[in-house]
Amino acid sequence: MGLALIACSLLIGLGALGTAVGFGLLGGKLLEGSARQPEMAPMLQGKMFLIAGLLDAVPMIGVGIGMYVLFVVAPGITG
């Protein structure tokens, strides 16, 4: 049971950390691109929101798998 809890916490925590780094890079590149070519800012912003939605799906899947392991697999381990 203890290893399942550690696995769930690592799965959710590292997924959140990776997403935070990804959002930071994405926002920085959006600002950099908008500063270089201001007339492209609306198009870049639309593409940024599309990528942000896809990037946000990764930790949601990780949370789902973590909850599955925590509530379905882990109680079966203890008996």
C-alpha positions as CSV (number, residue, x, y, z in Angstrom):
1,M,0.0,0.0,0.0
2,G,2.8,2.4,0.8
3,L,4.5,2.0,-2.6
4,A,1.2,2.7,-4.3
5,L,0.8,6.0,-2.4
6,I,4.4,7.0,-3.3
7,A,3.7,6.1,-6.9
8,C,0.5,8.1,-7.0
9,S,2.2,11.2,-5.4
10,L,5.1,11.0,-7.9
11,L,2.7,10.6,-10.8
12,I,0.6,13.6,-9.9
13,G,3.5,15.7,-8.7
14,L,5.9,15.2,-11.6
15,G,3.0,15.7,-14.1
16,A,2.2,19.0,-12.4
17,L,5.8,20.1,-12.4
18,G,6.3,19.2,-16.1
19,T,3.1,21.2,-17.0
20,A,4.3,24.2,-15.0
21,V,7.6,24.2,-16.9
22,G,5.8,23.8,-20.2
23,F,3.4,26.7,-19.5
24,G,6.4,28.9,-18.5
25,L,8.2,28.1,-21.7
26,L,5.1,28.5,-23.8
27,G,4.2,31.9,-22.2
28,G,7.8,33.1,-22.6
29,K,7.9,32.2,-26.3
30,L,4.5,33.9,-26.9
31,L,5.8,37.1,-25.4
32,E,9.0,36.8,-27.4
33,G,7.2,36.2,-30.6
34,S,4.7,39.0,-30.0
35,A,7.5,41.4,-29.2
36,R,9.3,40.6,-32.4
37,Q,6.2,40.8,-34.7
38,P,3.3,42.6,-33.0
39,E,1.0,42.1,-36.0
40,M,1.2,38.3,-35.5
41,A,0.1,38.5,-31.8
42,P,-3.6,37.4,-32.3
43,M,-2.6,34.4,-34.3
44,L,0.1,33.4,-31.9
45,Q,-2.3,33.8,-29.0
46,G,-4.8,31.5,-30.6
47,K,-2.2,28.9,-31.2
48,M,-0.9,29.3,-27.6
49,F,-4.3,28.6,-26.2
50,L,-4.6,25.5,-28.4
51,I,-1.3,24.2,-27.2
52,A,-2.1,25.1,-23.6
53,G,-5.2,23.0,-23.7
54,L,-3.3,20.0,-25.0
55,L,-0.5,20.6,-22.5
56,D,-3.1,20.7,-19.7
57,A,-4.5,17.3,-20.7
58,V,-1.3,15.5,-19.7
59,P,-1.6,16.0,-15.9
60,M,-5.4,15.4,-16.0
61,I,-4.7,11.9,-17.4
62,G,-2.0,11.5,-14.7
63,V,-4.5,12.4,-12.0
64,G,-7.0,9.9,-13.4
65,I,-4.4,7.1,-13.5
66,G,-3.3,8.1,-10.0
67,M,-6.8,8.0,-8.6
68,Y,-7.4,4.6,-10.3
69,V,-4.2,3.2,-8.7
70,L,-5.1,4.7,-5.3
71,F,-8.7,3.6,-5.1
72,V,-8.9,0.5,-7.2
73,V,-5.5,-1.2,-7.3
74,A,-4.2,-0.3,-3.9
75,P,-7.1,-1.5,-1.8
76,G,-6.9,-4.8,-3.7
77,I,-3.3,-5.2,-2.6
78,T,-4.1,-5.2,1.1
79,G,-6.7,-7.8,0.8
